[in-house]
Amino acid sequence: MMRFLKFSVVAAVALASAGCCCSQSCDTKGVDATDAILETIMTRRSVRDYKAEPVCREQMAKVIECGIYAPSAMNMQPWAVRVVDDKEFIDGVTAIAVEQNPKLKEQPGFRNFFRNAPTVAFIACPEESYSGEYDCGLLSENMMLAAWSMGIGSCCLGSVVPVMNSEAAKPYMERLALPEGYKLLVAIAFGYPAGDAPEAPARDASKAYYL
């Protein structure tokens, strides 16, 4: 919480020092630095170590619901979400990944290819969609933020895609039953964190500014 408050103060000072182009002062009535949405965004971190217990399916249902309420171009909702908490499935894909890259097992505490997560969401979009990747990015972020607000950690896993697209993993891709013409875009690990969330790396505030 203190990190969040510190960031809020620094951000406010930075914007103020840049000057204000408004003819009227901003109305901040009712704005609270401890607002739950802002706190969730500012404190969410990628988690790479999880308890073995799968995420409660009722909680995952809410995570998915928040995901599909993300905006999409022309409300096409060009996503397909498949959630897996079957240990046999996860271990099977892990075995394929390790066969392709034996060094994976050298990672400290390695248990599975999905950063040891017990629950994994596979996100896919149409191969020909002009906005599908962007829309699925919005869906993914909604899901991760919703999960964090409920004490559930997450981590985006792009490295899963080439493994799942390999010939050896074809049976597992078939089990996902993605719609015809869809491609796997990313996997997201979900689980209850096994330890404290890591500290946030420094952000470069100079990359965003008013013209």
PyMOL commands that set and color helices and strands:
alter all, ss='L'
color gray80, all
select helices_A, chain A and resi 2-17+36-43+57-68+73-75+87-100+102-106+132-149+160-164+167-176+205-207
alter helices_A, ss='H'
color red, helices_A
select strands_A, chain A and resi 80-84+119-126+153-157+182-191
alter strands_A, ss='S'
color yellow, strands_A
deselect
rebuild
show_as cartoon
